[in-house]
């Protein structure tokens, strides 16, 4: 572990040596604050034990430009009209699904706006997805879709998001023909309503690529994964997890096609 005092300090990233308080004698122990973020510099197999791996970490500070870019991107992804809606979104992101469900159900009770109800049903669908309850997930998305189709034009981007999620539920139930049907509805809207390098368009391409992968049609999967990847390279910071997932998707397809040299090429990007 490396702490570069020229880049971080106890004032911006609090840490303290607590060797003298450790229960284990001669152990070098450092206490870090809860918001501490490390950069992974290297991962290598331990020399003394082949079953263990050593991870080289560098402590980052608030002034780290890559961390700042990624943080701003994540903040922008926490959408919602009020703090309560953003809190629900954050709960989903950190895995507190039961608490998110309680919050959204309470918001639903107190909502009189059809627009708000549509958004809440959509978020409840996402909670059910995370809980693995796919039929209930579809039910909530269909309630959201019913409201949206009464108030929004047929090519509105919000409809595409719901179509994508319904497609995802069918994919999780291995109903790939239904999944493809809804993914293609979402793509049709996205291609009309979004700029060519919008991340949501990449999501649609990725979703269709995943269905073709599961159906064993690897050449079609590669076609859509590569479309998604070109967008993500232009619209995401280089350390965004979605970009790593994209490299991994393409790597997996080349592996399934038996093109191991190309698979290795993309795997190198994933592991950097």
C-alpha positions in Angstrom: 0.0 0.0 0.0 1.3 3.4 -1.0 0.5 6.8 0.6 2.0 9.7 -1.4 2.1 12.6 1.1 2.6 15.1 -1.8 -0.8 14.2 -3.2 -2.9 13.4 -0.1 -2.8 14.5 3.5 -4.6 13.7 6.8 -6.6 16.9 6.2 -8.1 15.7 2.9 -8.0 12.0 3.4 -7.8 11.3 7.2 -5.7 8.3 8.3 -3.7 7.5 11.4 -1.1 4.9 12.6 -2.6 2.9 15.4 0.2 0.3 15.9 0.3 0.9 19.7 -3.4 0.1 20.0 -3.4 -3.1 17.9 -4.3 -6.4 19.6 -1.6 -8.1 17.5 1.9 -7.3 18.6 4.3 -5.9 16.0 1.5 -5.5 13.5 1.6 -2.2 11.4 -2.0 -1.0 11.4 -3.4 2.1 9.8 -7.0 3.4 10.4 -8.6 5.2 7.4 -11.7 7.3 7.3 -14.9 5.8 5.9 -14.8 7.8 2.6 -11.3 6.7 1.7 -10.8 5.6 -1.9 -7.8 3.6 -3.3 -6.6 3.1 -6.8 -5.7 -0.5 -7.8 -2.2 -0.2 -9.3 -1.3 -3.9 -9.7 -2.5 -7.4 -8.9 0.0 -10.3 -8.7 0.3 -13.7 -7.3 2.1 -14.0 -3.9 5.5 -15.5 -4.1 5.2 -17.4 -0.8 1.7 -18.8 -1.5 0.3 -19.5 -4.9 -3.3 -19.4 -3.5 -2.9 -15.8 -2.5 -2.8 -12.6 -4.5 -1.2 -9.3 -3.6 -3.1 -6.1 -4.5 -1.0 -2.9 -4.7 -3.1 0.1 -3.7 -2.4 3.8 -3.8 -4.4 6.2 -1.6 -6.1 8.9 -3.6 -7.2 12.4 -2.5 -10.0 14.8 -3.3 -7.8 16.5 -5.9 -7.3 13.3 -7.9 -8.6 14.2 -11.4 -9.8 10.7 -12.4 -11.6 10.3 -9.1 -13.2 13.7 -9.5 -14.4 12.9 -13.0 -15.9 9.5 -12.0 -17.5 11.0 -8.9 -19.2 13.7 -10.9 -20.4 11.1 -13.4 -22.0 9.0 -10.6 -23.6 12.0 -9.1 -25.2 12.8 -12.5 -26.6 9.2 -12.6 -28.4 9.6 -9.3 -31.6 11.1 -10.9 -34.8 12.1 -9.1 -37.0 15.2 -8.7 -36.4 15.4 -5.0 -33.9 14.2 -2.4 -36.2 11.4 -1.4 -36.2 10.0 -5.0 -32.4 10.3 -5.2 -32.1 8.6 -1.8 -34.1 5.7 -3.2 -31.9 5.5 -6.3 -28.8 5.5 -4.0 -30.3 2.7 -1.9 -30.7 0.6 -5.0 -27.1 1.3 -6.1 -25.6 0.2 -2.7 -27.8 -2.9 -2.4 -30.3 -1.8 0.2 -33.3 -3.1 -1.8 -35.8 -3.6 1.1 -35.2 -0.1 2.3 -35.6 1.3 -1.2 -38.9 -0.6 -1.6 -40.2 0.8 1.7 -39.3 4.3 0.6 -40.9 4.0 -2.8 -44.1 2.5 -1.4 -44.4 5.4 1.0 -43.8 7.9 -1.8 -46.4 6.1 -3.9 -49.0 6.5 -1.1 -48.4 10.2 -0.9 -48.2 10.9 -4.7 -51.0 12.5 -6.6 -49.1 13.0 -9.8 -49.4 10.5 -12.6 -45.8 11.4 -13.7 -44.5 10.7 -10.2 -46.4 7.4 -10.0 -45.0 6.3 -13.3 -41.5 7.0 -12.0 -42.1 5.2 -8.7 -43.6 2.1 -10.4 -40.5 2.1 -12.6 -38.2 2.2 -9.6 -40.1 -0.5 -7.8 -39.6 -2.6 -10.9 -35.9 -2.1 -10.6 -36.1 -3.2 -6.9 -37.9 -6.4 -7.9 -35.2 -7.0 -10.6 -32.5 -6.8 -7.9 -34.5 -9.2 -5.7 -34.9 -11.7 -8.5 -38.7 -11.4 -8.6 -39.0 -11.0 -12.4 -42.7 -11.5 -12.9 -43.4 -8.8 -10.2 -40.8 -6.6 -11.9 -42.7 -6.8 -15.2 -45.9 -6.0 -13.4 -44.5 -2.8 -12.0 -43.0 -1.8 -15.4 -46.3 -2.4 -17.1 -48.0 -0.1 -14.6 -45.4 2.5 -15.3 -45.7 2.0 -19.1 -49.5 2.3 -19.0 -49.3 5.8 -17.4 -46.4 6.9 -19.7 -48.2 5.9 -22.9 -51.2 8.1 -22.0 -49.1 11.2 -21.4 -46.0 10.9 -23.5 -45.4 10.6 -27.3 -44.6 7.1 -28.6 -41.0 8.0 -29.3 -40.2 9.4 -25.8 -36.9 8.2 -24.3 -38.6 7.4 -21.0 -40.6 4.7 -22.8 -37.4 3.2 -24.1 -36.0 2.9 -20.6 -39.1 0.9 -19.5 -39.0 -1.3 -22.7 -35.4 -2.0 -22.0 -36.1 -3.1 -18.4 -39.1 -5.3 -19.4 -36.8 -6.9 -22.0 -34.3 -7.5 -19.2 -36.9 -9.2 -17.0 -37.8 -11.6 -19.9 -34.1 -12.2 -20.5 -33.6 -13.2 -16.9 -36.4 -15.7 -17.3 -34.7 -17.1 -20.4 -37.5 -15.9 -22.7 -35.1 -14.5 -25.2 -37.6 -13.9 -28.1 -39.8 -11.7 -25.8 -36.6 -10.0 -24.5 -35.5 -9.2 -28.0 -39.0 -7.8 -28.9 -38.8 -5.2 -26.1 -35.2 -4.4 -26.6 -35.8 -3.7 -30.3 -38.7 -1.4 -29.3 -36.3 0.5 -27.0 -33.6 0.7 -29.7 -36.1 2.1 -32.2 -36.9 4.9 -29.9 -33.3 5.6 -28.8 -32.1 5.8 -32.4 -34.7 8.4 -33.2 -34.6 10.5 -30.0 -31.0 10.4 -28.7 -27.7 11.8 -30.1 -25.5 9.1 -31.7 -23.1 9.0 -28.7 -25.6 8.9 -25.9 -24.9 6.2 -23.2 -28.5 5.1 -23.2 -28.1 4.1 -26.8 -25.1 2.0 -25.8 -27.3 0.3 -23.2 -29.8 -0.7 -25.9 -27.0 -2.1 -28.1 -25.5 -4.0 -25.1 -28.8 -5.5 -24.2 -29.4 -6.9 -27.7 -25.9 -8.2 -27.8 -26.5 -10.1 -24.6 -29.6 -11.7 -25.9 -27.9 -12.8 -29.1 -25.1 -14.2 -26.9 -27.5 -16.3 -24.9 -29.1 -17.5 -28.1 -25.7 -18.6 -29.4 -25.7 -16.1 -32.3 -22.2 -14.7 -31.5 -21.6 -12.9 -34.8 -24.8 -10.8 -34.2 -23.8 -10.3 -30.5 -20.4 -9.0 -31.6 -22.0 -6.5 -34.0 -24.1 -4.9 -31.2 -21.4 -5.1 -28.5 -19.0 -3.2 -30.8 -21.6 -0.5 -31.5 -22.1 -0.1 -27.8 -18.3 0.0 -27.1 -17.7 2.8 -29.7 -20.3 5.0 -27.9 -18.9 4.2 -24.4 -15.3 5.0 -25.4 -16.5 8.5 -26.4 -19.0 9.2 -23.6 -17.5 7.6 -20.5 -14.4 8.3 -18.5 -11.7 5.6 -19.0 -12.1 4.2 -15.5 -15.9 3.9 -15.6 -17.1 0.3 -14.8 -19.5 0.3 -17.8 -16.5 0.5 -20.1 -14.8 -2.4 -18.4 -18.0 -4.4 -18.8 -18.0 -3.6 -22.5 -14.5 -4.9 -22.9 -15.4 -8.1 -21.1 -18.5 -8.6 -23.3 -16.5 -8.4 -26.5 -13.8 -10.6 -24.9 -16.4 -13.3 -24.1 -17.8 -13.3 -27.6 -14.4 -13.7 -29.2 -13.7 -16.6 -26.8 -17.0 -18.3 -27.8 -16.1 -17.8 -31.5 -12.7 -19.5 -30.8 -10.8 -16.3 -31.7 -8.5 -16.5 -28.6 -6.0 -13.9 -29.8 -8.7 -11.2 -30.1 -10.2 -12.4 -26.8 -6.9 -11.9 -25.1 -6.5 -8.5 -26.7 -9.7 -7.3 -25.0 -9.0 -9.2 -21.8 -5.8 -7.1 -21.4 -8.0 -4.0 -21.4 -10.3 -5.4 -18.7 -7.4 -6.3 -16.5 -5.5 -3.0 -16.8 
